Amino acid sequence: MPVIAVAAALGASLSWAVGALVAHRPASLLGPFEMARVQLIAASVLLMAIVTLRGTWQSVDWSHWPSYVFASVIGVAVANVAMFACMRRGGPRRTQLLMAMNAPIAAVVGYALLGETLSGAKLFGAVVAFCGMILAIVFGGSSNHRFETIRGSLWALIALGLIAAASNAIGLVLLKPALLDGTDPLALNALRTLGGSLTISLVALWPAAAFAPQVSATPGLLLHTLMPAVLGFIIAVSLQLYALRALDAGVAVVLSSAAPVMLLPMIWAITGERPLLPAWLGASLALAGTGLILMG
């Protein structure tokens, strides 16, 4: 298994983890729709500039344009609005737990659409890693901190997280054929992000209260909003697409869904409350599962 691809997937997890912590406050203030709109527009402009400077637009295989459209609308616009709505209701830790469900979903979709199969060792490693992530996140927080406060219905929180995870997984898997045909991951990321920003900007023209900003964006809040956009939409997604090109879809998404485990020491540092023993056991299982995947 390509070590660089595995490192890219784990790097994506780290970027998602840091980005989730940074994004919690602006998502709570701006609201999920405005948060996603501002981030997608900024990220698409930066990505297009990067790809233009690198001169890799010509690598795009336009025969896959239906996948680009679907990935933009469902995998970017819908997934990110749902993710920020989930984060606003339940905080970064619970959101990343629910987003980790994109791993089994991606494995199923990869099998159904791309005919991918997993060896016994890789499948077992993926299951162990996923179970470790569940343990780490379920027992990893304190109900007294603002990151842990649940706003509104728990079932709505779960539904939004699962919608985000499924949309993200399907959108990523549909892009793999284009990657295998030579499309540059950064160029592909720029296309999907641009498509997502156009989609959400068109929807924003509808004068509905649900699409209106919750507060006026100050320069400080805007900067706070753009930081996780760079970490998530530019760095994390580009690394994830690179890993997806070299690895089976299920394996790539499992490795790039380790953000819940990485959040443990970060939240400990912020809250000053040490996660419980099962959380560390879960983190150990996630690392062991990653090792099995590498050896499979």
SELUM-581168 format. One record per residue (C-alpha): residue number from 1; residue in one letter; x, y, z. Coordinates in Angstrom, 1 decimal. Layout:
<nodes>
NODE/NUM/A/X/Y/Z $
...
</nodes>
This chain:
<nodes>
NODE/1/M/0.0/0.0/0.0 $
NODE/2/P/1.4/3.4/-0.9 $
NODE/3/V/2.8/5.0/2.2 $
NODE/4/I/2.4/8.5/0.9 $
NODE/5/A/-1.3/7.9/0.2 $
NODE/6/V/-1.8/6.7/3.7 $
NODE/7/A/0.0/9.7/5.1 $
NODE/8/A/-2.2/12.0/2.9 $
NODE/9/A/-5.3/10.4/4.3 $
NODE/10/L/-4.1/10.8/7.9 $
NODE/11/G/-3.1/14.4/7.1 $
NODE/12/A/-6.6/15.0/5.9 $
NODE/13/S/-7.9/13.7/9.3 $
NODE/14/L/-5.6/16.1/11.2 $
NODE/15/S/-6.8/19.0/9.1 $
NODE/16/W/-10.4/18.1/9.6 $
NODE/17/A/-9.8/17.8/13.4 $
NODE/18/V/-8.2/21.3/13.7 $
NODE/19/G/-10.7/22.8/11.3 $
NODE/20/A/-13.7/21.4/13.3 $
NODE/21/L/-12.4/23.1/16.5 $
NODE/22/V/-11.9/26.4/14.8 $
NODE/23/A/-15.2/26.3/12.9 $
NODE/24/H/-17.4/25.7/15.9 $
NODE/25/R/-17.7/29.3/17.0 $
NODE/26/P/-18.4/30.9/13.5 $
NODE/27/A/-20.9/28.1/12.7 $
NODE/28/S/-22.8/28.8/15.9 $
NODE/29/L/-22.9/32.6/15.1 $
NODE/30/L/-23.4/32.7/11.4 $
NODE/31/G/-25.6/29.7/11.0 $
NODE/32/P/-24.9/26.6/8.8 $
NODE/33/F/-26.0/28.0/5.5 $
NODE/34/E/-24.1/31.3/5.6 $
NODE/35/M/-21.1/29.5/7.1 $
NODE/36/A/-21.0/27.1/4.2 $
NODE/37/R/-21.6/29.8/1.6 $
NODE/38/V/-18.7/32.1/2.8 $
NODE/39/Q/-16.3/29.2/3.2 $
NODE/40/L/-17.1/27.6/-0.2 $
NODE/41/I/-16.8/30.9/-2.1 $
NODE/42/A/-13.4/31.8/-0.5 $
NODE/43/A/-12.1/28.2/-0.9 $
NODE/44/S/-13.1/28.0/-4.6 $
NODE/45/V/-11.3/31.3/-5.4 $
NODE/46/L/-8.1/30.2/-3.7 $
NODE/47/L/-8.2/26.7/-5.2 $
NODE/48/M/-8.8/28.1/-8.8 $
NODE/49/A/-5.8/30.5/-8.3 $
NODE/50/I/-3.6/27.6/-7.1 $
NODE/51/V/-4.6/25.3/-9.9 $
NODE/52/T/-4.1/28.1/-12.5 $
NODE/53/L/-0.6/28.8/-11.1 $
NODE/54/R/0.2/25.1/-11.3 $
NODE/55/G/-1.1/24.8/-14.8 $
NODE/56/T/-3.1/21.6/-14.2 $
NODE/57/W/-6.5/22.5/-15.6 $
NODE/58/Q/-5.6/20.5/-18.8 $
NODE/59/S/-5.6/17.3/-16.7 $
NODE/60/V/-9.4/17.5/-16.1 $
NODE/61/D/-11.2/14.7/-18.0 $
NODE/62/W/-14.5/16.3/-18.9 $
NODE/63/S/-16.1/13.0/-19.9 $
NODE/64/H/-16.9/12.6/-16.2 $
NODE/65/W/-18.8/15.9/-16.0 $
NODE/66/P/-22.0/14.3/-14.5 $
NODE/67/S/-20.0/13.1/-11.5 $
NODE/68/Y/-18.6/16.6/-11.1 $
NODE/69/V/-22.1/18.1/-11.0 $
NODE/70/F/-23.4/15.5/-8.6 $
NODE/71/A/-20.3/15.8/-6.3 $
NODE/72/S/-20.7/19.6/-6.3 $
NODE/73/V/-24.4/19.6/-5.4 $
NODE/74/I/-24.7/16.6/-3.1 $
NODE/75/G/-21.1/16.0/-2.0 $
NODE/76/V/-20.2/19.7/-1.3 $
NODE/77/A/-23.3/21.9/-0.9 $
NODE/78/V/-25.7/19.5/0.8 $
NODE/79/A/-22.9/17.8/2.8 $
NODE/80/N/-21.4/21.0/4.2 $
NODE/81/V/-24.7/22.7/5.1 $
NODE/82/A/-25.8/19.6/6.9 $
NODE/83/M/-22.3/19.2/8.6 $
NODE/84/F/-22.3/22.8/9.9 $
NODE/85/A/-25.9/22.5/11.1 $
NODE/86/C/-24.9/19.3/13.0 $
NODE/87/M/-21.9/21.1/14.5 $
NODE/88/R/-24.0/24.1/15.5 $
NODE/89/R/-26.3/21.7/17.4 $
NODE/90/G/-23.8/19.2/18.9 $
NODE/91/G/-20.3/20.5/18.7 $
NODE/92/P/-17.2/19.3/16.8 $
NODE/93/R/-16.8/16.0/18.6 $
NODE/94/R/-20.2/14.6/17.9 $
NODE/95/T/-20.1/16.0/14.4 $
NODE/96/Q/-16.9/14.2/13.6 $
NODE/97/L/-18.3/11.0/15.1 $
NODE/98/L/-21.2/11.1/12.8 $
NODE/99/M/-19.0/12.1/9.8 $
NODE/100/A/-16.9/9.0/10.5 $
NODE/101/M/-19.9/7.0/9.2 $
NODE/102/N/-18.8/8.1/5.7 $
NODE/103/A/-16.3/5.3/5.9 $
NODE/104/P/-18.6/2.3/5.8 $
NODE/105/I/-20.9/4.2/3.4 $
NODE/106/A/-18.0/4.8/1.0 $
NODE/107/A/-17.0/1.1/1.2 $
NODE/108/V/-20.5/0.1/0.2 $
NODE/109/V/-20.8/2.6/-2.5 $
NODE/110/G/-17.3/1.8/-3.8 $
NODE/111/Y/-18.3/-1.9/-4.0 $
NODE/112/A/-21.7/-1.1/-5.7 $
NODE/113/L/-20.5/1.4/-8.2 $
NODE/114/L/-16.8/0.7/-8.7 $
NODE/115/G/-16.6/-3.0/-8.0 $
NODE/116/E/-14.0/-2.5/-5.3 $
NODE/117/T/-13.3/-5.3/-2.8 $
NODE/118/L/-11.3/-5.4/0.4 $
NODE/119/S/-8.9/-8.2/1.4 $
NODE/120/G/-9.7/-9.9/4.7 $
NODE/121/A/-6.9/-8.1/6.6 $
NODE/122/K/-7.8/-4.7/5.2 $
NODE/123/L/-11.5/-5.2/6.0 $
NODE/124/F/-10.7/-6.3/9.5 $
NODE/125/G/-8.3/-3.4/10.0 $
NODE/126/A/-11.0/-1.0/8.7 $
NODE/127/V/-13.6/-2.4/11.2 $
NODE/128/V/-11.1/-2.3/14.1 $
NODE/129/A/-10.1/1.3/13.2 $
NODE/130/F/-13.8/2.4/12.9 $
NODE/131/C/-14.7/0.7/16.2 $
NODE/132/G/-11.8/2.5/17.8 $
NODE/133/M/-13.0/5.8/16.5 $
NODE/134/I/-16.5/5.2/17.9 $
NODE/135/L/-15.1/4.4/21.4 $
NODE/136/A/-12.8/7.4/21.3 $
NODE/137/I/-15.5/9.8/20.5 $
NODE/138/V/-18.3/8.4/22.6 $
NODE/139/F/-16.2/8.5/25.8 $
NODE/140/G/-14.0/11.4/24.9 $
NODE/141/G/-15.7/14.5/26.1 $
NODE/142/S/-17.3/16.4/29.0 $
NODE/143/S/-20.9/17.5/29.0 $
NODE/144/N/-20.0/20.7/30.9 $
NODE/145/H/-18.1/22.3/28.1 $
NODE/146/R/-19.6/24.4/25.3 $
NODE/147/F/-18.2/21.9/22.7 $
NODE/148/E/-20.4/19.3/24.3 $
NODE/149/T/-23.7/21.3/24.6 $
NODE/150/I/-26.6/19.9/22.6 $
NODE/151/R/-28.9/22.5/21.1 $
NODE/152/G/-32.3/21.2/20.1 $
NODE/153/S/-33.3/17.7/19.2 $
NODE/154/L/-30.8/14.9/19.5 $
NODE/155/W/-32.5/13.0/16.7 $
NODE/156/A/-32.2/16.1/14.4 $
NODE/157/L/-28.5/16.2/15.3 $
NODE/158/I/-28.0/12.6/14.3 $
NODE/159/A/-30.1/12.9/11.1 $
NODE/160/L/-28.0/16.0/10.0 $
NODE/161/G/-24.7/14.2/10.7 $
NODE/162/L/-25.8/11.1/8.8 $
NODE/163/I/-27.0/13.2/5.8 $
NODE/164/A/-23.6/15.0/5.8 $
NODE/165/A/-21.7/11.7/6.0 $
NODE/166/A/-23.6/9.9/3.3 $
NODE/167/S/-23.5/13.0/0.9 $
NODE/168/N/-19.8/13.4/1.5 $
NODE/169/A/-19.1/9.7/0.9 $
NODE/170/I/-21.1/9.3/-2.3 $
NODE/171/G/-19.6/12.5/-3.7 $
NODE/172/L/-16.1/11.3/-3.1 $
NODE/173/V/-16.6/7.8/-4.5 $
NODE/174/L/-18.1/9.2/-7.7 $
NODE/175/L/-15.0/11.2/-8.3 $
NODE/176/K/-12.6/8.3/-8.2 $
NODE/177/P/-12.9/7.3/-11.9 $
NODE/178/A/-11.9/10.9/-12.9 $
NODE/179/L/-8.9/10.6/-10.6 $
NODE/180/L/-7.9/7.2/-12.1 $
NODE/181/D/-8.1/8.8/-15.6 $
NODE/182/G/-5.5/11.3/-14.6 $
NODE/183/T/-7.4/14.3/-13.3 $
NODE/184/D/-5.2/16.3/-10.9 $
NODE/185/P/-6.7/16.1/-7.3 $
NODE/186/L/-6.3/19.8/-6.8 $
NODE/187/A/-8.0/20.6/-10.0 $
NODE/188/L/-10.8/18.2/-9.2 $
NODE/189/N/-11.2/19.8/-5.7 $
NODE/190/A/-11.3/23.2/-7.3 $
NODE/191/L/-14.1/22.1/-9.7 $
NODE/192/R/-16.2/20.5/-6.9 $
NODE/193/T/-15.8/23.4/-4.6 $
NODE/194/L/-16.6/25.9/-7.3 $
NODE/195/G/-19.7/23.9/-8.2 $
NODE/196/G/-20.7/23.8/-4.6 $
NODE/197/S/-20.2/27.5/-4.1 $
NODE/198/L/-22.3/28.3/-7.2 $
NODE/199/T/-25.1/26.0/-6.0 $
NODE/200/I/-25.3/27.5/-2.6 $
NODE/201/S/-25.1/31.0/-3.9 $
NODE/202/L/-28.0/30.4/-6.2 $
NODE/203/V/-30.1/29.0/-3.4 $
NODE/204/A/-29.2/32.0/-1.3 $
NODE/205/L/-31.1/34.2/-3.8 $
NODE/206/W/-34.3/32.7/-2.3 $
NODE/207/P/-35.3/35.2/0.4 $
NODE/208/A/-36.0/32.6/3.1 $
NODE/209/A/-35.2/33.2/6.7 $
NODE/210/A/-33.3/29.8/6.9 $
NODE/211/F/-30.8/31.1/4.4 $
NODE/212/A/-30.2/34.5/6.0 $
NODE/213/P/-27.1/35.2/8.2 $
NODE/214/Q/-27.7/34.9/11.9 $
NODE/215/V/-25.4/37.9/12.6 $
NODE/216/S/-23.5/40.5/10.6 $
NODE/217/A/-20.0/39.2/9.7 $
NODE/218/T/-17.3/41.4/11.3 $
NODE/219/P/-13.7/41.3/10.0 $
NODE/220/G/-12.7/39.1/12.9 $
NODE/221/L/-15.5/36.7/12.5 $
NODE/222/L/-14.9/36.5/8.8 $
NODE/223/L/-11.2/35.7/9.4 $
NODE/224/H/-12.3/33.0/11.9 $
NODE/225/T/-14.6/31.6/9.2 $
NODE/226/L/-11.9/31.5/6.5 $
NODE/227/M/-9.3/29.6/8.6 $
NODE/228/P/-11.3/26.3/8.7 $
NODE/229/A/-12.1/26.8/5.1 $
NODE/230/V/-8.4/26.6/4.2 $
NODE/231/L/-7.9/23.7/6.6 $
NODE/232/G/-10.9/21.7/5.4 $
NODE/233/F/-11.9/22.5/1.8 $
NODE/234/I/-8.4/23.1/0.5 $
NODE/235/I/-5.9/21.1/2.5 $
NODE/236/A/-8.0/18.2/3.9 $
NODE/237/V/-10.1/17.5/0.8 $
NODE/238/S/-7.1/17.7/-1.6 $
NODE/239/L/-5.2/15.2/0.6 $
NODE/240/Q/-8.3/13.0/0.7 $
NODE/241/L/-8.6/13.0/-3.0 $
NODE/242/Y/-5.0/12.1/-3.4 $
NODE/243/A/-5.4/9.2/-1.1 $
NODE/244/L/-8.6/8.2/-2.9 $
NODE/245/R/-6.7/7.9/-6.2 $
NODE/246/A/-4.2/5.4/-4.7 $
NODE/247/L/-6.4/3.4/-2.2 $
NODE/248/D/-9.7/1.6/-2.2 $
NODE/249/A/-12.5/4.1/-1.4 $
NODE/250/G/-13.4/2.5/1.9 $
NODE/251/V/-9.8/2.4/3.1 $
NODE/252/A/-9.1/6.0/2.1 $
NODE/253/V/-12.2/7.3/3.8 $
NODE/254/V/-11.5/5.2/7.0 $
NODE/255/L/-8.0/6.7/7.3 $
NODE/256/S/-9.2/10.2/6.5 $
NODE/257/S/-12.0/9.9/9.1 $
NODE/258/A/-9.6/9.6/12.1 $
NODE/259/A/-10.4/13.2/13.1 $
NODE/260/P/-12.5/12.0/16.2 $
NODE/261/V/-9.4/10.3/17.6 $
NODE/262/M/-7.1/13.3/16.9 $
NODE/263/L/-9.6/15.6/18.6 $
NODE/264/L/-9.1/13.8/22.0 $
NODE/265/P/-5.9/15.5/23.0 $
NODE/266/M/-6.9/18.8/21.4 $
NODE/267/I/-10.1/19.0/23.4 $
NODE/268/W/-8.2/17.8/26.6 $
NODE/269/A/-5.8/20.7/26.1 $
NODE/270/I/-8.7/23.2/25.6 $
NODE/271/T/-11.0/22.0/28.4 $
NODE/272/G/-8.4/20.7/30.9 $
NODE/273/E/-10.4/17.6/31.4 $
NODE/274/R/-8.7/14.2/30.6 $
NODE/275/P/-10.8/11.8/28.4 $
NODE/276/L/-11.9/8.6/30.0 $
NODE/277/L/-9.9/5.3/29.7 $
NODE/278/P/-12.3/3.9/27.0 $
NODE/279/A/-11.5/6.9/24.9 $
NODE/280/W/-7.7/6.1/25.0 $
NODE/281/L/-8.6/2.4/24.3 $
NODE/282/G/-10.5/3.5/21.3 $
NODE/283/A/-7.6/5.6/20.1 $
NODE/284/S/-5.3/2.6/20.5 $
NODE/285/L/-7.7/0.4/18.5 $
NODE/286/A/-7.8/3.0/15.7 $
NODE/287/L/-4.0/3.0/15.5 $
NODE/288/A/-4.0/-0.8/15.5 $
NODE/289/G/-6.6/-0.9/12.7 $
NODE/290/T/-4.5/1.5/10.7 $
NODE/291/G/-1.5/-0.8/11.1 $
NODE/292/L/-3.6/-3.8/9.8 $
NODE/293/I/-4.6/-1.7/6.8 $
NODE/294/L/-1.0/-0.8/6.1 $
NODE/295/M/0.0/-4.5/6.3 $
NODE/296/G/-2.9/-5.8/4.3 $
</nodes>
